Amino acid sequence: MDDQTRIEVEAAAFRRLRQHLMQDRPDAQNIDMMNLAGFCRNCLSRWYQEAANERGIEMTKDEGREAFYGMTMDQWKAQHQTDAGADKKTAFKTAFAENVGKPD
């Protein structure tokens, strides 16, 4: 596979992942994703923002999230986020520290 085709295939797979999380499985909670896989929608939107910024495209954290969530973070939370129990919150602190670093 040549480089351009590989890039196109990777981009298509990323778009499908985004669609899956935005449309097919909005019930998949970020905290569960982070605790299980070490990343969540916020990580994906941050990586998206960082990639844009590295290419000289100005994009804020909120713009990155909106591009990935398809709506503002507040709208997403109101429509899809559920309360997490203490056990999930504790596991999240560990997963976040191991995979992202210390929280801001």
QUILIN-V332725 format. One record per backbone hydrogen bond with DSSP energy under -1.0 kcal/mol. CO is the residue of the C=O (numbers start at 1). NH is the residue of the N-H. Records with the same first field share a line. If there is no record, write none. Layout:
CO=NH, NH
This chain:
2=6
3=7
4=8
5=9
6=10
7=11
8=12
9=13
10=14
11=15
12=16
13=17
14=18
15=19
16=20
17=21
18=22
19=23, 24
20=25
25=28
29=33
30=34
31=35
32=36
33=37
34=38
40=44
41=45
42=46
43=47
44=48
45=49
46=50
47=51
48=52
49=53
50=54
52=57
53=56
60=64
61=65
62=66
63=67
64=68
65=69
66=70
72=76
73=77
74=78
75=79
76=80
85=89
86=90
87=91
88=92
89=93
90=94
91=95
92=96
93=97
94=98
95=99
96=100, 101
